[in-house]
Amino acid sequence: MTSQPQSPAPKFPDARILGIESSCDETAASVVENGRVILSNLVASQADLHAQFGGVFPEVASRQHIRTIYTIVEQALGQAHLSLTDVDAIAVTRGPGLPGSLVVGMNVAKGLALASGLPLVGVNHLEAHIYSAWLDWAHSQRGMDGSMIEGDPKPEPHFPLLTLIVSGGHTELVLMSDHLQYQSLGATLDDAAGEAFDKVARLIGLGYPGGPAIQQAAQNGDPHTFSFPRAWLEGTWNFSFSGLKTAVLREVQRLQLTTGESGLHRPLPVEDLAASFQAAAVDVLVGKTLQAAQAYNAAEILVAGGVSANKALRETILAQSPIPVHIPPLALCTDNAAMIAGAGYYRYALGQRDGLDMDILPNWPLAEVA
């Protein structure tokens, strides 16, 4: 790569970080320069493998990680035109995630660190989703072939920053006052938003993963067909999606009962159900995020996590927010290693070094990240 790296800030040193991610069902490796420029980003998805189970099968996931992770790491270094000795540190997902999957990535990272003498940095997976917003995807893509990067770099998020983390396992509102400084405001009391999407997709006969299936079906549906509830949980910044999921279940049962009594076998109005459910979920996610941003005088909003790929969520919050909103490009919304390397860069730059005795933390909340 012949272009000049985009440095995040004068106070941070130049560094190239190798990131390794294996928290769930994606095996990924990436090299990121200065927390901004992606020199390589490889992801081996297991989505097709787990579709037959209707969700991620943990034992299958960990075995598949073992089969692919060394090849993915080698390819990531090769795509970046670097050897292991050309990077400054190795960042790896420590948690949260599936224990068996996390162990695979952790052990590979430790082995590489031991063999090379490179520093090892453990990264919280949720924190990494946040730092995907700092990655300058457009400039990285133009520079991977060695061409000159033109134009201004992508603007960095500014603090104080109101962050919505929305994924298959987590839905949280977090206030960031500076790099690596988090104040948890609220979280889901039951199902995460992505989990609700998966469960509702199964209820109405759509496939796995549920998020993309719901979005596709909803494109041709009427979001006003069914009046599904919005759980605002006034006085808190928490979320709840179990009632919404139950409302969809009851509507499906009502429609099936009505069809049976009439003697006709009409198919479910899947598109209208998907659109009405999606509208209810997006209303609450956007509404509470904008309210929290105003209450805490946030300068900007950041939306990250797998569900941030949802088109309706992206369009709604961009249209309604009075302050700037940062949402990663679609390629960086789902699990990847560039976000691990991006977050790892800031931890490395601020002095974090972890020992070879570092263990995985499958239930590691962002609120406990030091």
Buried (B, 14 or more C-beta within 10 A) or exposed (E): BEBEBBBBEEEBEEBBBBBBBBBBBBBBBBBBBBBBBBBBBBBBBBEEBBEEEBBBBBEBBBBBBBEBBBEBBEBBBEBBEBEBEEBBBBBBBBBBBBBBBBBBBBBBBBEBBEEBEBBBBBBBBBBBBBBBBBBBBEBBBBBBEEEEBEEEBBEBBEBBBBBBBBBBBBBBBBBBEEBBEBEBBBBBBBBBBBBBBBBBBBBBEBEBBBBBBBBBBBEEBEBEBBEBEBBBBEEEBBBBBBBBBBBBBEBBEEBEEEBEEEEEEEEBBBBBBBBBBBBBBBBBBBBBBBBBBEEBEBEBBBBBBBBBBBBBBBEBBBEEBEBBBBBBBEBBBBBBBBBBBBBBBBBBBEEBEBEEEBEBBBEBBBEEBE
